[in-house]
Amino acid sequence: MKGLVVEEAPYPYAGSGDVVVRVRAASFTPEELAWSSSWVDRSGRDRAPVIPGHEVSGEVAEVAVGTTGLSVGQRVIGLIDWNRDGSLAEYVAVEARNLVPLPAGIDHVEAAALPMPGLTAWQGLFVHIIVRRERPHPGAQLSLFDQDEGLRHQVFLTDTPHAGGGSAQFLEVRHCGHATVEDHIRCGKTTGFGRFPSRHFAINSTWLELSLAAIDLLAWMRLLLLDGELATAEPKKLRYRLLHVAARLTCGSRRLRLRISATWPWRHELATAFHRLAALPRSAG
């Protein structure tokens, strides 16, 4: 096949969680040479030249430190990660979680042809794709197809069996709940814990505590001080409309005043929030 060459390759390195498999048989999908994931590592860096082939059958030749569940000499079959060198070699390093024991009655050549078709059949039997569409809320970012139909589409994939309670209604409710969690995580990252400032654990721990405190303050502010759209606004919107407003502090008649521009669109909401804050009951301590 064009583009393939035979040459000497070094013995593979087995990191934590890996085993080295002595390859007895392998399968190769020609189209994988056109897949971008075949040519880069998990960080997106180029790793050419590569060893193709991701279906493997063989015996465990080496078990890395910290790897459990498999032993040297055990017959195994599995599917190798796309971002790693493949099975068209004498030895290949594979994550142990991607291998299963090969029964004694199955030949290596037959077994090597099983992982990809077997995974496809399993997905067809047990994996469900749920597609829902809805009217987009005001201000939602629409994709190409959303603009064409005027409806927003959401797609998620699950292997929850129907017999185990995985009805379409149950799956949609669970997905919506998980989406809420993901929204909170995303908002938390924009509040500070998405990027830590230091390589030192103590500094990052302090940064995390401050970020969590900011998340709590924003949550209470939305609940107690704000109405309407701002009561559900994300940190970026609150930062632009309320928290980063240009203003001046002036002192006169023994009073401290915050003077906000009369042209700021959300001046009334900010003033209302300050009045509500001042009206909150003080703690007894």
SERO-4910 file (N, C-alpha, C, O; in steps of 0.05 Angstrom, whole numbers):
BEGIN
 pado doro    nc1    nc2    nc3   cac1   cac2   cac3    cc1    cc2    cc3    oc1    oc2    oc3
  Met    A     17    -24      0      0      0      0     17     25      0     38     26     14
  Lys    A     10     45    -15     25     70    -18     27     84      9      7     87     23
  Gly    A     51     92     16     55    106     41     65     89     64     74     99     84
  Leu    A     64     62     61     73     44     82    101     34     75    106     26     52
  Val    A    118     33     95    145     23     92    151      4    115    139      6    136
  Val    A    169    -15    111    177    -34    132    204    -25    142    223    -22    126
  Glu    A    207    -21    168    232    -12    179    233    -21    209    213    -29    220
  Glu    A    257    -19    220    261    -26    248    249     -4    266    252     20    261
  Ala    A    235    -13    287    223      6    307    233     -2    335    237    -26    340
  Pro    A    237     18    352    246     11    379    225     -4    395    201     -3    390
  Tyr    A    234    -19    415    216    -33    433    199    -12    447    209      8    457
  Pro    A    172    -16    448    154      5    459    158      8    490    164    -10    504
  Tyr    A    153     33    498    155     39    527    127     36    539    107     46    528
  Ala    A    125     23    561    100     18    575     99     37    599    113     34    619
  Gly    A     81     57    598     77     75    620     58     63    641     48     41    638
  Ser    A     53     78    662     34     69    682      7     63    671     -4     80    656
  Gly    A     -4     40    677    -30     32    666    -28     17    640    -48      8    629
  Asp    A     -3     13    629      1      0    603     12    -28    607     22    -36    628
  Val    A      9    -44    586     23    -69    583     35    -70    555     25    -56    537
  Val    A     56    -85    551     68    -90    525     57   -117    515     60   -137    529
  Val    A     46   -117    491     34   -141    480     52   -151    457     60   -136    440
  Arg    A     59   -177    458     73   -190    436     51   -197    415     34   -213    420
  Val    A     53   -184    392     31   -186    372     32   -213    358     53   -220    347
  Arg    A     10   -227    359      7   -252    344     -9   -248    318     -6   -262    299
  Ala    A    -27   -229    319    -44   -223    295    -54   -194    299    -58   -185    321
  Ala    A    -58   -180    276    -68   -153    277    -85   -147    253    -84   -161    232
  Ser    A   -103   -128    256   -120   -119    234   -114    -90    228   -107    -74    246
  Phe    A   -118    -83    203   -111    -56    194   -134    -45    176   -143    -59    158
  Thr    A   -143    -21    182   -163     -7    166   -149     13    148   -138     33    159
  Pro    A   -148     10    122   -134     28    105   -142     57    108   -125     75    106
  Glu    A   -167     62    114   -177     90    116   -164    105    140   -165    129    141
  Glu    A   -153     90    159   -143    103    183   -119    121    177   -113    139    192
  Leu    A   -106    116    154    -84    134    146    -93    162    139    -77    181    138
  Ala    A   -119    165    134   -130    191    127   -143    204    151   -152    227    150
  Trp    A   -144    190    174   -155    202    198   -134    220    212   -111    212    215
  Ser    A   -142    244    219   -123    262    232   -113    252    259    -90    257    266
  Ser    A   -130    236    273   -122    226    299   -100    205    297    -87    199    317
  Ser    A    -95    194    273    -74    174    269    -46    187    269    -26    173    271
  Trp    A    -45    213    265    -19    226    261    -11    245    283     10    258    282
  Val    A    -28    247    304    -21    266    326    -25    251    353    -39    231    354
  Asp    A    -13    262    374    -17    251    400    -41    264    413    -55    279    400
  Arg    A    -46    258    438    -70    268    451    -70    298    455    -91    311    460
  Ser    A    -46    310    453    -43    339    456    -45    353    429    -43    378    427
  Gly    A    -48    337    407    -50    349    381    -23    353    367    -22    365    346
  Arg    A     -2    344    380     25    347    368     30    325    347     22    302    351
  Asp    A     44    332    326     50    313    305     69    291    316     88    297    331
  Arg    A     63    265    310     79    243    320     89    225    297     97    202    302
  Ala    A     90    235    272    100    220    250    130    214    253    144    231    265
  Pro    A    140    191    244    125    169    231    109    152    251    117    150    274
  Val    A     88    141    242     70    126    260     69     96    251     75     90    228
  Ile    A     60     80    270     55     52    264     25     48    263     12     51    284
  Pro    A     13     41    241    -16     38    239    -26     12    250    -10     -5    260
  Gly    A    -52      8    248    -64    -17    258    -72    -14    287    -55     -8    304
  His    A    -98    -18    294   -107    -14    321   -122    -37    333   -131    -36    356
  Glu    A   -125    -58    318   -137    -83    329   -115   -103    333    -99   -108    315
  Val    A   -113   -115    356    -91   -132    363   -100   -157    378   -119   -156    394
  Ser    A    -86   -178    374    -89   -203    389    -61   -214    395    -44   -215    376
  Gly    A    -55   -222    419    -29   -231    426    -27   -239    455    -47   -246    468
  Glu    A     -2   -238    465      3   -245    493     17   -222    508     33   -208    496
  Val    A     11   -219    533     24   -198    549     53   -206    553     60   -227    564
  Ala    A     71   -188    544     99   -192    547    111   -177    571    132   -185    582
  Glu    A     98   -155    579    108   -138    601     85   -123    613     68   -113    599
  Val    A     85   -122    640     65   -107    654     79    -83    668     97    -88    685
  Ala    A     71    -59    663     83    -35    674     76    -33    704     57    -44    713
  Val    A     93    -18    718     88    -13    747     62      2    750     57     22    736
  Gly    A     45     -7    768     19      6    773     -3     -5    756    -26      4    759
  Thr    A      2    -24    738    -18    -36    721    -29    -61    735    -13    -78    744
  Thr    A    -55    -64    736    -67    -88    748    -87   -101    729    -95    -88    709
  Gly    A    -94   -126    735   -115   -139    720   -104   -158    698   -119   -175    689
  Leu    A    -79   -155    690    -67   -173    670    -41   -183    680    -28   -171    697
  Ser    A    -32   -206    668     -6   -217    677     10   -226    652     -2   -230    631
  Val    A     36   -228    656     53   -236    634     46   -264    624     41   -282    639
  Gly    A     45   -267    597     38   -292    585      8   -295    579      0   -314    565
  Gln    A     -8   -277    589    -38   -280    585    -45   -272    557    -35   -253    545
  Arg    A    -63   -289    545    -73   -283    518    -94   -261    520   -112   -262    536
  Val    A    -91   -241    503   -109   -218    504   -117   -209    476   -104   -216    456
  Ile    A   -138   -193    475   -148   -181    450   -157   -153    457   -167   -148    479
  Gly    A   -154   -134    439   -163   -107    445   -161    -88    422   -153    -94    400
  Leu    A   -168    -63    429   -169    -41    410   -150    -19    421   -154    -10    443
  Ile    A   -130    -11    405   -110      8    413   -120     36    408   -133     42    388
  Asp    A   -113     54    426   -120     83    424   -110     93    397    -88     87    388
  Trp    A   -126    110    384   -119    121    358    -94    139    359    -80    142    339
  Asn    A    -89    151    382    -67    170    384    -41    157    392    -22    170    400
  Arg    A    -40    130    390    -15    116    397     -7     98    374    -23     93    356
  Asp    A     18     89    374     27     71    353     11     45    355      3     36    376
  Gly    A      6     33    331    -12     11    329      1    -16    329     24    -20    339
  Ser    A    -14    -36    319     -7    -64    322      9    -76    299     15   -100    301
  Leu    A     16    -62    278     31    -73    257     61    -73    264     77    -60    251
  Ala    A     67    -88    285     94    -89    296     96   -115    312     76   -128    318
  Glu    A    120   -122    320    123   -146    337    113   -141    365    101   -159    378
  Tyr    A    117   -117    376    107   -110    402     93    -83    401    100    -66    385
  Val    A     73    -80    419     59    -55    420     51    -49    449     43    -68    464
  Ala    A     53    -24    457     45    -16    484     15     -8    483      7      9    467
  Val    A     -1    -20    501    -30    -15    501    -39     -9    530    -28    -21    549
  Glu    A    -58      9    533    -70     13    559    -85    -13    567   -100    -24    551
  Ala    A    -80    -22    591    -92    -47    600   -122    -46    599   -135    -67    595
  Arg    A   -134    -23    603   -163    -21    603   -175    -26    576   -199    -31    573
  Asn    A   -158    -25    555   -168    -30    527   -164    -59    518   -168    -65    495
  Leu    A   -157    -76    537   -153   -104    531   -171   -122    548   -179   -115    570
  Val    A   -178   -145    536   -193   -165    551   -180   -192    547   -167   -196    526
  Pro    A   -184   -211    565   -172   -238    561   -185   -252    537   -208   -249    532
  Leu    A   -168   -266    523   -177   -281    499   -182   -310    507   -163   -323    516
  Pro    A   -206   -320    503   -212   -348    510   -194   -367    495   -185   -362    473
  Ala    A   -189   -390    507   -169   -409    497   -178   -421    470   -161   -428    454
  Gly    A   -203   -423    465   -213   -436    440   -213   -418    416   -221   -427    394
  Ile    A   -204   -393    418   -205   -374    395   -177   -369    385   -159   -363    400
  Asp    A   -174   -372    359   -148   -368    346   -142   -338    345   -159   -321    343
  His    A   -116   -331    345   -107   -303    345   -116   -289    319   -124   -266    320
  Val    A   -114   -303    297   -121   -290    271   -150   -283    271   -158   -261    262
  Glu    A   -167   -301    280   -196   -295    282   -202   -273    302   -218   -256    297
  Ala    A   -187   -273    324   -192   -254    345   -185   -225    336   -198   -206    344
  Ala    A   -163   -223    320   -154   -196    312   -174   -182    294   -173   -157    292
  Ala    A   -192   -197    282   -212   -184    265   -238   -177    280   -257   -167    268
  Leu    A   -238   -181    306   -263   -177    321   -267   -150    333   -289   -140    333
  Pro    A   -246   -136    344   -251   -111    360   -268    -90    346   -288    -81    358
  Met    A   -261    -82    322   -277    -60    309   -305    -69    301   -324    -55    308
  Pro    A   -308    -92    287   -336   -101    282   -352   -106    307   -376   -101    308
  Gly    A   -338   -118    327   -352   -124    352   -362    -98    366   -384    -97    377
  Leu    A   -344    -78    366   -352    -52    379   -375    -40    363   -394    -29    375
  Thr    A   -374    -41    337   -396    -30    320   -422    -44    326   -443    -31    329
  Ala    A   -422    -71    328   -446    -86    334   -457    -79    361   -481    -77    365
  Trp    A   -438    -77    381   -447    -71    408   -460    -43    409   -481    -40    422
  Gln    A   -448    -24    395   -460      3    395   -488      3    382   -506     17    391
  Gly    A   -491    -14    361   -516    -15    348   -538    -28    365   -561    -21    363
  Leu    A   -530    -46    383   -549    -60    400   -556    -44    425   -579    -44    435
  Phe    A   -536    -31    437   -539    -20    464   -536     10    466   -543     22    486
  Val    A   -526     23    445   -521     52    446   -544     66    432   -552     59    410
  His    A   -555     87    445   -578    102    434   -569    131    430   -554    142    446
  Ile    A   -578    142    408   -573    170    402   -600    185    406   -619    179    392
  Ile    A   -601    204    424   -625    219    429   -622    247    417   -603    261    423
  Val    A   -640    254    400   -640    280    387   -665    295    395   -687    285    393
  Arg    A   -662    319    404   -685    336    412   -681    364    399   -659    373    395
  Arg    A   -703    377    394   -702    404    384   -721    421    399   -742    412    409
  Glu    A   -714    447    401   -730    465    417   -727    493    405   -709    499    389
  Arg    A   -746    510    413   -744    538    405   -720    551    421   -720    549    445
  Pro    A   -702    564    407   -679    576    421   -688    599    439   -706    615    431
  His    A   -675    602    462   -682    624    480   -669    650    469   -650    648    453
  Pro    A   -680    673    476   -669    698    466   -639    701    472   -630    697    495
  Gly    A   -624    708    452   -595    712    456   -578    687    452   -554    688    454
  Ala    A   -591    664    446   -577    639    442   -560    640    416   -569    652    396
  Gln    A   -536    628    417   -519    627    393   -528    603    376   -529    580    385
  Leu    A   -535    609    351   -546    589    334   -526    579    314   -509    594    304
  Ser    A   -527    553    308   -509    542    288   -522    545    260   -543    557    257
  Leu    A   -509    535    240   -518    537    212   -546    525    209   -564    537    198
  Phe    A   -550    500    220   -575    486    217   -597    499    234   -621    499    227
  Asp    A   -589    509    257   -609    523    274   -621    547    260   -645    552    262
  Gln    A   -604    562    246   -613    585    232   -631    577    209   -650    592    202
  Asp    A   -626    554    197   -642    546    173   -670    538    181   -689    545    168
  Glu    A   -673    524    204   -699    514    213   -712    531    234   -736    529    239
  Gly    A   -696    548    247   -707    564    269   -710    548    295   -722    559    314
  Leu    A   -699    524    296   -700    507    320   -672    499    328   -654    496    311
  Arg    A   -668    496    354   -642    489    364   -641    459    369   -660    448    381
  His    A   -620    445    360   -618    416    362   -597    408    383   -576    420    385
  Gln    A   -604    388    398   -585    377    418   -584    347    413   -605    334    410
  Val    A   -560    336    413   -556    307    408   -538    296    430   -517    308    437
  Phe    A   -546    274    442   -528    260    461   -531    230    458   -551    220    448
  Leu    A   -510    216    465   -507    187    461   -505    174    488   -491    183    506
  Thr    A   -519    151    492   -520    137    517   -522    107    513   -533     98    493
  Asp    A   -511     92    532   -514     63    531   -532     52    553   -531     29    559
  Thr    A   -547     70    566   -566     62    587   -588     45    574   -602     54    556
  Pro    A   -591     20    584   -611      2    571   -639     11    578   -645     22    599
  His    A   -657      7    559   -685     15    563   -698     -1    586   -714      9    601
  Ala    A   -690    -27    588   -701    -43    610   -692    -34    637   -706    -40    657
  Gly    A   -670    -19    639   -661     -9    665   -671     18    671   -660     32    688
  Gly    A   -692     27    658   -704     53    664   -696     74    643   -701     98    647
  Gly    A   -683     66    622   -673     85    602   -693     93    581   -686     92    557
  Ser    A   -716    101    589   -736    111    570   -726    138    559   -709    151    571
  Ala    A   -738    146    537   -730    171    525   -735    195    544   -718    213    545
  Gln    A   -757    194    558   -764    215    577   -744    217    600   -734    238    607
  Phe    A   -737    193    611   -718    192    633   -690    202    624   -677    217    638
  Leu    A   -682    193    600   -655    201    590   -654    231    585   -633    243    590
  Glu    A   -676    243    576   -675    272    570   -674    287    596   -659    307    598
  Val    A   -689    279    617   -688    293    642   -660    290    655   -650    310    665
  Arg    A   -648    267    653   -621    263    664   -601    280    649   -583    292    661
  His    A   -604    281    623   -585    297    607   -588    327    614   -567    340    616
  Cys    A   -612    336    617   -616    364    624   -604    371    651   -592    392    654
  Gly    A   -606    352    670   -594    356    696   -564    357    694   -551    373    707
  His    A   -553    339    678   -523    339    674   -514    364    660   -493    375    666
  Ala    A   -530    374    641   -523    399    627   -522    422    646   -505    440    643
  Thr    A   -539    422    666   -539    444    686   -513    443    702   -501    463    708
  Val    A   -504    418    709   -478    415    723   -455    425    706   -438    440    716
  Glu    A   -455    419    680   -434    428    662   -435    458    660   -413    471    657
  Asp    A   -458    470    660   -460    499    659   -447    512    683   -433    532    681
  His    A   -452    500    707   -440    511    731   -410    507    731   -395    525    740
  Ile    A   -400    485    720   -371    481    718   -359    502    699   -338    513    705
  Arg    A   -372    506    677   -362    526    658   -361    554    670   -342    569    666
  Cys    A   -383    561    684   -383    587    697   -362    589    719   -350    610    723
  Gly    A   -357    567    733   -336    566    753   -309    571    741   -292    585    753
  Lys    A   -304    560    718   -278    565    705   -274    594    697   -252    604    700
  Thr    A   -296    607    688   -293    636    682   -290    653    707   -281    676    705
  Thr    A   -297    642    730   -295    656    755   -267    654    767   -259    669    785
  Gly    A   -251    634    758   -224    633    768   -210    607    768   -186    605    764
  Phe    A   -225    584    772   -210    559    774   -206    545    748   -198    522    747
  Gly    A   -210    559    726   -204    548    700   -174    550    693   -164    535    676
  Arg    A   -160    568    707   -131    571    702   -118    579    727   -124    601    738
  Phe    A   -100    563    737    -86    569    762    -61    585    757    -49    582    736
  Pro    A    -54    603    775    -32    622    770     -4    612    775     15    625    767
  Ser    A     -1    589    788     26    581    797     30    551    794     11    536    790
  Arg    A     55    543    797     62    515    798     63    505    827     67    481    832
  His    A     60    523    846     61    515    874     33    508    885     14    524    880
  Phe    A     31    486    898      5    476    908     -8    496    927    -32    500    926
  Ala    A      8    507    946     -4    525    966    -16    550    953    -38    558    962
  Ile    A     -3    561    933    -14    585    920    -39    578    905    -59    593    906
  Asn    A    -39    555    891    -63    547    876    -86    540    894   -109    544    887
  Ser    A    -80    529    918   -101    523    937   -115    549    947   -139    550    949
  Thr    A    -99    569    952   -111    595    960   -127    607    937   -149    617    942
  Trp    A   -117    605    913   -131    615    889   -158    601    886   -179    613    880
  Leu    A   -158    574    891   -183    559    888   -203    567    909   -227    570    903
  Glu    A   -194    571    934   -213    580    955   -225    607    949   -249    612    953
  Leu    A   -209    625    938   -219    652    930   -239    649    907   -259    663    907
  Ser    A   -233    632    888   -252    628    866   -278    616    876   -300    625    867
  Leu    A   -277    597    894   -302    585    905   -318    606    921   -342    606    920
  Ala    A   -303    623    935   -317    645    950   -331    664    930   -353    673    935
  Ala    A   -318    670    908   -330    687    888   -355    674    876   -375    688    871
  Ile    A   -354    648    871   -377    634    861   -400    636    880   -423    640    872
  Asp    A   -395    632    906   -416    635    926   -428    663    927   -452    666    929
  Leu    A   -410    683    926   -420    711    927   -437    717    903   -458    731    905
  Leu    A   -429    708    879   -445    713    855   -473    699    857   -493    710    849
  Ala    A   -473    674    868   -498    660    871   -517    675    889   -541    677    883
  Trp    A   -507    684    912   -524    698    931   -533    725    920   -555    734    925
  Met    A   -515    738    904   -522    764    892   -545    760    872   -564    776    872
  Arg    A   -544    740    856   -566    735    837   -592    729    852   -613    737    843
  Leu    A   -590    714    874   -614    706    888   -627    729    904   -651    731    904
  Leu    A   -610    745    917   -621    765    935   -623    794    924   -639    810    933
  Leu    A   -606    800    904   -603    828    896   -613    834    868   -618    857    862
  Leu    A   -616    813    851   -622    819    823   -649    807    815   -659    789    827
  Asp    A   -660    818    793   -685    809    782   -682    804    752   -662    812    740
  Gly    A   -702    791    741   -704    788    712   -680    773    700   -671    753    710
  Glu    A   -670    784    678   -649    771    663   -623    769    679   -609    749    677
  Leu    A   -617    789    695   -592    789    711   -593    768    733   -572    759    743
  Ala    A   -617    760    741   -619    739    763   -609    712    754   -603    695    770
  Thr    A   -607    708    728   -597    683    717   -572    687    699   -564    668    686
  Ala    A   -561    710    700   -538    717    683   -513    702    691   -509    696    715
  Glu    A   -496    696    672   -471    682    678   -450    703    686   -454    727    682
  Pro    A   -428    694    698   -407    713    708   -398    733    688   -393    756    695
  Lys    A   -394    725    662   -384    744    643   -403    767    638   -395    790    636
  Lys    A   -429    761    638   -449    782    634   -450    800    658   -452    825    655
  Leu    A   -449    788    682   -450    805    706   -425    822    708   -426    845    717
  Arg    A   -403    811    700   -378    826    701   -379    851    682   -370    872    690
  Tyr    A   -391    848    659   -393    870    641   -414    891    649   -409    915    647
  Arg    A   -437    881    659   -459    900    664   -458    913    692   -466    936    695
  Leu    A   -447    898    712   -449    908    739   -422    911    753   -417    931    766
  Leu    A   -405    890    751   -382    889    768   -359    907    758   -342    915    774
  His    A   -358    912    732   -336    929    721   -346    956    711   -336    967    692
  Val    A   -366    967    725   -377    993    717   -358   1015    726   -348   1015    748
  Ala    A   -353   1034    708   -337   1057    715   -353   1076    733   -375   1083    727
  Ala    A   -341   1083    756   -355   1100    775   -335   1114    793   -311   1109    791
  Arg    A   -344   1133    809   -327   1148    827   -338   1147    855   -363   1148    860
  Leu    A   -320   1144    874   -328   1146    902   -323   1174    912   -301   1185    910
  Thr    A   -344   1187    922   -341   1214    933   -351   1214    962   -367   1199    970
  Cys    A   -339   1233    977   -346   1235   1005   -355   1264   1011   -342   1283   1003
  Gly    A   -378   1266   1024   -389   1292   1031   -411   1290   1050   -427   1270   1050
  Ser    A   -414   1309   1068   -434   1309   1089   -433   1283   1105   -453   1271   1113
  Arg    A   -408   1275   1110   -403   1251   1126   -415   1225   1113   -421   1206   1127
  Arg    A   -418   1226   1088   -429   1203   1074   -412   1196   1050   -400   1213   1037
  Leu    A   -410   1170   1044   -394   1160   1022   -413   1153    999   -432   1137   1003
  Arg    A   -409   1164    976   -428   1160    954   -413   1147    930   -390   1154    924
  Leu    A   -427   1130    916   -417   1117    892   -432   1131    869   -456   1128    866
  Arg    A   -417   1145    852   -429   1159    830   -425   1144    803   -402   1140    795
  Ile    A   -447   1136    791   -447   1120    767   -456   1138    744   -472   1156    747
  Ser    A   -445   1133    720   -452   1148    697   -482   1147    692   -494   1125    693
  Ala    A   -494   1170    686   -523   1171    681   -530   1158    654   -554   1153    650
  Thr    A   -511   1151    638   -517   1139    612   -512   1109    612   -517   1095    592
  Trp    A   -503   1098    635   -498   1069    636   -525   1054    635   -543   1059    651
  Pro    A   -528   1035    616   -555   1022    612   -566   1008    636   -590   1005    639
  Trp    A   -549    998    654   -558    982    676   -553    996    703   -550    983    724
  Arg    A   -554   1023    702   -550   1039    726   -572   1034    747   -567   1033    771
  His    A   -597   1031    738   -619   1027    756   -617   1000    770   -622    998    794
  Glu    A   -610    979    755   -607    952    766   -585    952    787   -588    939    808
  Leu    A   -563    966    782   -541    967    801   -549    982    826   -542    974    848
  Ala    A   -563   1005    822   -572   1020    846   -591   1004    863   -590   1004    887
  Thr    A   -609    989    849   -629    973    864   -614    951    880   -622    945    902
  Ala    A   -594    939    868   -579    918    881   -565    929    907   -565    916    927
  Phe    A   -554    954    905   -542    966    929   -563    971    951   -557    967    974
  His    A   -586    981    943   -607    986    963   -616    960    976   -621    960   1001
  Arg    A   -619    939    961   -627    913    972   -606    902    991   -612    891   1011
  Leu    A   -581    906    983   -559    897   1000   -559    912   1027   -555    900   1048
  Ala    A   -564    938   1026   -564    954   1050   -588    946   1068   -587    950   1092
  Ala    A   -609    936   1056   -633    930   1071   -632    902   1083   -649    895   1100
  Leu    A   -613    886   1076   -611    859   1087   -606    860   1117   -591    877   1126
  Pro    A   -618    842   1132   -613    842   1161   -584    835   1168   -572    818   1155
  Arg    A   -574    849   1188   -546    844   1197   -545    820   1215   -564    813   1229
  Ser    A   -522    806   1214   -519    783   1231   -516    792   1260   -506    814   1266
  Ala    A   -525    775   1278   -524    781   1306   -496    784   1317   -491    799   1336
  Gly    A   -477    770   1305   -449    771   1315   -436    796   1306   -413    801   1312
***
